[in-house]
Amino acid sequence: MALRSHSISQKNILRTPIPWIALLFFALLFPHFKTAYVDTFDSADLLFNVARVISLFVTVALYVVKGHRADSRVGFLIAFEFCLLLSTLLQGGAVIPFVSSYVLGLGVYLLVDLYSSKPRMIVGILFFVGEVLVYANLISMIVAPDGLYVSKLLGYYHNWILGYKNQFLPFFICFATASFLKMRYSRKYLRPIALLAAMLFSLILGKSSTSLIVMVIFVIGMVMAETRMRLIFNPYLLAVIVVAVFFVVVLLSSSETISGFIAAVANRDVTFSGRTLIWSSVMDAIVQRPLLGWGVMPDADHITLLGHPEASSAHNFYLEVLLSGGFLALFVYGAFVVLVLKRLKSHEGSYASKLFAVALFALGIAYMTEAYSNPIIFVLFALASNVEKYAYAEKERPLALLPDAKASLSAQLPATN
């Protein structure tokens, strides 16, 4: 009997279909996880860039061939890209940074949106990539505490596999989101919790206080998501908080009287490590070209325009959009975000809705001090735009709770004497 069961088990293994869809999704998504460390190797850098462009074209082709319906969110995201492209061409900006920072982000969004009917597959692949990159980066930080290399532009920023410490967060927010969904779907907690702990420990080792605060907010928010609290997960409320914080930050940076008073009372530097000085220059530049901005620029042009050696970006995503595409681009981007939040609101109360709302809130807060150009961030928006599929996956029976396949087959066989 045991031999017969073993034989059938082997046959079933051999007959198991190869997960071609998962392999294709992984092959198209993985190049977008290009890390800053890859840039230090010319051949690898070129290979990843070519792979990312190929992934973009293949994704668009699949989107069209499969007849996947492009909704209003896709429309506004494309309009946002068009506004930035228009500004870049009219103002003599650089097309290559535009493609690497924004067009590839559209490709990531379309890819995750295209395969949104398989939420568990997407979560599994994101979690797997997260384990590989997070642990490899953490090991590099332990082995080389002073960094594996220094940045080409300024020459003194110490970097690891995921780049400079401020560049960790786009990866970490995506991987943390996948970790929480992994726990929810599988009811297994060891690996997801270990991955979350590794990310937090990496930020502690890197001494990235802003990123660490954002990740702690994310984790605390998801702990609270297990309670009956509902109001604080309202996506519109969280968006209003982000907007309010933005205006407070802008007011603080533009008023020497207010910032000076706070500094005197608190006896602390309130320039956010010198960022408010950069923001002041950014706002002066925005006033000069408010409607269409200056176009997307490479790092060196940022520094020349803003007049600060560390102003390779605006160090604030919202100001960066205003600087690059003006109020037109910011308005279209805001409309895209509102539509995403509207979808979350329609499924308010589900764990997936709470998770994506907190993830986007954490990203919105992080945008206050950094202008992340990593296209992988658009994974979050694609997940949130398909929240109903991830909410439905919560109700599916976890694989770990299904009866053992071998035992089930044995029970169906006729008894032998």
Stockholm file with secondary structure:
# STOCKHOLM 1.0

chainA/1-417         MALRSHSISQKNILRTPIPWIALLFFALLFPHFKTAYVDTFDSADLLFNVARVISLFVTVALYVVKGHRADSRVGFLIAFEFCLLLSTLLQGGAVIPFVSSYVLGLGVYLLVDLYSSKPRMIVGILFFVGEVLVYANLISMIVAPDGLYVSKLLGYYHNWILGYKNQFLPFFICFATASFLKMRYSRKYLRPIALLAAMLFSLILGKSSTSLIVMVIFVIGMVMAETRMRLIFNPYLLAVIVVAVFFVVVLLSSSETISGFIAAVANRDVTFSGRTLIWSSVMDAIVQRPLLGWGVMPDADHITLLGHPEASSAHNFYLEVLLSGGFLALFVYGAFVVLVLKRLKSHEGSYASKLFAVALFALGIAYMTEAYSNPIIFVLFALASNVEKYAYAEKERPLALLPDAKASLSAQLPATN
#=GR chainA/1-417 SS CHHHHHHHHHHHHHHSCCCHHHHHHHHHHGGGGCCGGGGGSHHHHHHHHHHHHHHHHHHHHHHHHTTCCCCHHHHHHHHHHHHHHHHHHHTTCCHHHHIIIIIHHHHHHHHHHHTTTCHHHHHHHHHHHHHHHHHHHHHHHHHCTTCSEECTTTSCCEEBTTBSGGGHHHHHHHHHHHHHHHHHHHCCCHHHHHHHHHHHHHHHHHTCHHHHHHHHHHHHHHHHTTSSCCGGGCHHHHHHHHHHHHHHHHHHHHCHHHHHHHHHHHTSCCSTTTHHHHHHHHHHHHHHSTTTCSCCCCHHHHHHHHTCTTCSSCSSHHHHHHHHHHHHHHHHHHHHHHHHHHHHHHTTTSHHHHHHHHHHHHHHHHTTTCCCCCGGGHHHHHHHHTHHHHHHHHHSCCGGGSCCHHHHHHHHSCCCC
#=GC SS_cons         CHHHHHHHHHHHHHHSCCCHHHHHHHHHHGGGGCCGGGGGSHHHHHHHHHHHHHHHHHHHHHHHHTTCCCCHHHHHHHHHHHHHHHHHHHTTCCHHHHIIIIIHHHHHHHHHHHTTTCHHHHHHHHHHHHHHHHHHHHHHHHHCTTCSEECTTTSCCEEBTTBSGGGHHHHHHHHHHHHHHHHHHHCCCHHHHHHHHHHHHHHHHHTCHHHHHHHHHHHHHHHHTTSSCCGGGCHHHHHHHHHHHHHHHHHHHHCHHHHHHHHHHHTSCCSTTTHHHHHHHHHHHHHHSTTTCSCCCCHHHHHHHHTCTTCSSCSSHHHHHHHHHHHHHHHHHHHHHHHHHHHHHHTTTSHHHHHHHHHHHHHHHHTTTCCCCCGGGHHHHHHHHTHHHHHHHHHSCCGGGSCCHHHHHHHHSCCCC
//
